[in-house]
């Protein structure tokens, strides 16, 4: 499978990790989460969860208010909690 916007596929033979990396940046803050094929039951299931999480995270960040051009600490905490629970 090919990489998609904000999702990168990792399939290196020399490493133990195979899966998807979600990386989304807004207003100077970057959020990253790895979705392992092994943990989530295969490549397609990991991708589906990564896409769902990407959509939820983008909606949260795009709909949030900014403080001096940056994301508020409350929004950052909500985003981190969303990624942790994914």
VEXLUM-976987 format. One record per atom (N, C-alpha, C): y, x, z; residue in one letter; residue number from 0; atom name. Coordinates in steps of 0.02 Angstrom, whole numbers, m for minus. Example, Ala and Ser with C-alpha at 12.3 -4.5 7.8 and 13.67 -1.06 7.14 Angstrom:
REM residues 2
        y        x        z   resn   resi   name
     m284      660      390      a      0      N
     m225      615      390      a      0     CA
     m165      660      390      a      0      C
     m112      642      354      s      1      N
      m53      684      357      s      1     CA
        2      645      394      s      1      C
REM end
This chain:
REM residues 86
        y        x        z   resn   resi   name
      m59       42        0      x      0      N
        0        0        0      x      0     CA
       62       44        0      x      0      C
      114       18      m31      x      1      N
      177       54      m35      x      1     CA
      222       36       24      x      1      C
      268       81       38      x      2      N
      317       68       90      x      2     CA
      364       12       68      x      2      C
      392      m23      117      x      3      N
      438      m77      105      x      3     CA
      502      m62      142      x      3      C
      554     m101      130      x      4      N
      618      m88      161      x      4     CA
      611      m88      238      x      4      C
      633      m34      269      x      5      N
      631      m22      341      x      5     CA
      560      m12      368      x      5      C
      510      m10      324      x      6      N
      441        2      345      x      6     CA
      413       60      304      x      6      C
      384      109      338      x      7      N
      355      167      305      x      7     CA
      281      171      322      x      7      C
      241      185      272      x      8      N
      169      191      281      x      8     CA
      151      263      297      x      8      C
      113      274      350      x      9      N
       88      340      369      x      9     CA
       13      342      359      x      9      C
      m11      383      312      x     10      N
      m83      389      300      x     10     CA
     m102      462      289      x     10      C
      m80      506      332      x     11      N
      m95      576      326      x     11     CA
     m165      590      351      x     11      C
     m202      629      312      x     12      N
     m271      645      331      x     12     CA
     m274      694      389      x     12      C
     m222      732      400      x     13      N
     m223      785      451      x     13     CA
     m200      760      520      x     13      C
     m180      697      525      x     14      N
     m158      671      590      x     14     CA
     m202      613      612      x     14      C
     m199      598      676      x     15      N
     m240      545      704      x     15     CA
     m209      476      691      x     15      C
     m143      474      677      x     16      N
     m109      410      668      x     16     CA
     m111      387      596      x     16      C
     m130      325      587      x     17      N
     m124      291      522      x     17     CA
      m97      222      536      x     17      C
      m43      205      502      x     18      N
      m12      140      513      x     18     CA
       57      136      484      x     18      C
       97       91      512      x     19      N
      164       77      487      x     19     CA
      216       95      539      x     19      C
      273      120      516      x     20      N
      330      135      560      x     20     CA
      388       90      540      x     20      C
      413       52      588      x     21      N
      472       10      579      x     21     CA
      531       49      605      x     21      C
      582       57      564      x     22      N
      642       93      584      x     22     CA
      702       54      557      x     22      C
      744       29      603      x     23      N
      800      m13      585      x     23     CA
      862       12      622      x     23      C
      916       23      586      x     24      N
      978       47      616      x     24     CA
     1034       m4      606      x     24      C
     1072      m15      659      x     25      N
     1130      m58      656      x     25     CA
     1184      m29      701      x     25      C
     1245      m24      676      x     26      N
     1303       m4      715      x     26     CA
     1292       59      755      x     26      C
     1259      108      725      x     27      N
     1249      172      757      x     27     CA
     1190      176      805      x     27      C
     1151      124      811      x     28      N
     1092      123      854      x     28     CA
     1029      115      811      x     28      C
      980      157      823      x     29      N
      918      155      784      x     29     CA
      861      130      829      x     29      C
      821       85      801      x     30      N
      763       57      837      x     30     CA
      700       75      796      x     30      C
      650      103      830      x     31      N
      589      125      797      x     31     CA
      528      100      835      x     31      C
      478       79      798      x     32      N
      415       56      827      x     32     CA
      359       73      778      x     32      C
      303       99      805      x     33      N
      245      115      764      x     33     CA
      192       61      773      x     33      C
      161       41      717      x     34      N
      108       m9      717      x     34     CA
       44       24      689      x     34      C
       m1       42      734      x     35      N
      m62       77      716      x     35     CA
     m114       29      686      x     35      C
     m146       52      632      x     36      N
     m200       12      602      x     36     CA
     m256        1      653      x     36      C
     m271       52      691      x     37      N
     m325       49      740      x     37     CA
     m311       m3      795      x     37      C
     m250       m2      820      x     38      N
     m231      m47      875      x     38     CA
     m227     m120      852      x     38      C
     m201     m131      792      x     39      N
     m189     m200      770      x     39     CA
     m242     m227      723      x     39      C
     m297     m192      713      x     40      N
     m354     m219      677      x     40     CA
     m353     m210      602      x     40      C
     m320     m160      577      x     41      N
     m322     m145      506      x     41     CA
     m252     m141      476      x     41      C
     m251     m115      415      x     42      N
     m188     m102      380      x     42     CA
     m148     m165      367      x     42      C
     m180     m217      344      x     43      N
     m145     m279      327      x     43     CA
     m118     m315      389      x     43      C
     m157     m316      443      x     44      N
     m135     m349      504      x     44     CA
      m77     m311      536      x     44      C
      m80     m245      534      x     45      N
      m25     m204      561      x     45     CA
       38     m215      520      x     45      C
       31     m219      454      x     46      N
       88     m232      410      x     46     CA
      119     m300      424      x     46      C
       77     m350      431      x     47      N
      102     m418      443      x     47     CA
      142     m421      508      x     47      C
      116     m390      561      x     48      N
      152     m389      625      x     48     CA
      217     m349      620      x     48      C
      215     m293      583      x     49      N
      275     m253      574      x     49     CA
      328     m292      536      x     49      C
      308     m329      484      x     50      N
      356     m370      446      x     50     CA
      386     m425      489      x     50      C
      345     m458      529      x     51      N
      369     m511      574      x     51     CA
      418     m483      624      x     51      C
      401     m426      653      x     52      N
      445     m394      703      x     52     CA
      510     m373      670      x     52      C
      506     m345      610      x     53      N
      567     m324      573      x     53     CA
      613     m384      562      x     53      C
      586     m440      543      x     54      N
      627     m500      531      x     54     CA
      660     m524      595      x     54      C
      622     m527      650      x     55      N
      649     m549      714      x     55     CA
      704     m501      739      x     55      C
      691     m437      732      x     56      N
      739     m386      755      x     56     CA
      803     m389      713      x     56      C
      797     m396      647      x     57      N
      856     m400      604      x     57     CA
      897     m462      620      x     57      C
      865     m518      632      x     58      N
      901     m579      650      x     58     CA
      938     m571      716      x     58      C
      906     m540      765      x     59      N
      938     m527      829      x     59     CA
      999     m482      821      x     59      C
      991     m427      785      x     60      N
     1045     m379      779      x     60     CA
     1102     m405      735      x     60      C
     1086     m440      682      x     61      N
     1138     m465      637      x     61     CA
     1177     m522      668      x     61      C
     1146     m559      713      x     62      N
     1179     m616      745      x     62     CA
     1214     m599      810      x     62      C
     1212     m535      829      x     63      N
     1240     m516      894      x     63     CA
     1314     m498      887      x     63      C
     1348     m499      944      x     64      N
     1419     m481      943      x     64     CA
     1425     m406      955      x     64      C
     1479     m378      932      x     65      N
     1491     m307      939      x     65     CA
     1545     m295      991      x     65      C
     1542     m238     1025      x     66      N
     1592     m217     1072      x     66     CA
     1619     m150     1047      x     66      C
     1682     m150     1026      x     67      N
     1712      m90      996      x     67     CA
     1672      m62      938      x     67      C
     1645     m107      896      x     68      N
     1607      m87      837      x     68     CA
     1536      m66      850      x     68      C
     1514      m69      912      x     69      N
     1445      m51      930      x     69     CA
     1409     m112      956      x     69      C
     1343     m108      957      x     70      N
     1303     m162      986      x     70     CA
     1314     m163     1062      x     70      C
     1314     m223     1090      x     71      N
     1321     m228     1163      x     71     CA
     1257     m205     1197      x     71      C
     1263     m184     1259      x     72      N
     1204     m160     1296      x     72     CA
     1152     m215     1305      x     72      C
     1175     m276     1312      x     73      N
     1129     m333     1318      x     73     CA
     1087     m341     1255      x     73      C
     1119     m334     1197      x     74      N
     1083     m340     1133      x     74     CA
     1033     m283     1126      x     74      C
     1053     m223     1145      x     75      N
     1008     m165     1141      x     75     CA
      947     m176     1185      x     75      C
      958     m201     1245      x     76      N
      903     m215     1291      x     76     CA
      856     m269     1264      x     76      C
      885     m322     1234      x     77      N
      843     m374     1204      x     77     CA
      801     m347     1147      x     77      C
      831     m304     1106      x     78      N
      795     m274     1049      x     78     CA
      738     m229     1074      x     78      C
      751     m189     1125      x     79      N
      699     m146     1153      x     79     CA
      642     m188     1182      x     79      C
      659     m243     1215      x     80      N
      608     m287     1243      x     80     CA
      566     m319     1187      x     80      C
      599     m339     1133      x     81      N
      563     m369     1076      x     81     CA
      514     m318     1046      x     81      C
      536     m255     1039      x     82      N
      492     m204     1011      x     82     CA
      434     m188     1059      x     82      C
      448     m188     1123      x     83      N
      396     m172     1172      x     83     CA
      342     m226     1172      x     83      C
      362     m289     1165      x     84      N
      314     m344     1167      x     84     CA
      278     m356     1101      x     84      C
      298     m321     1048      x     85      N
      266     m331      982      x     85     CA
      199     m297      980      x     85      C
REM end
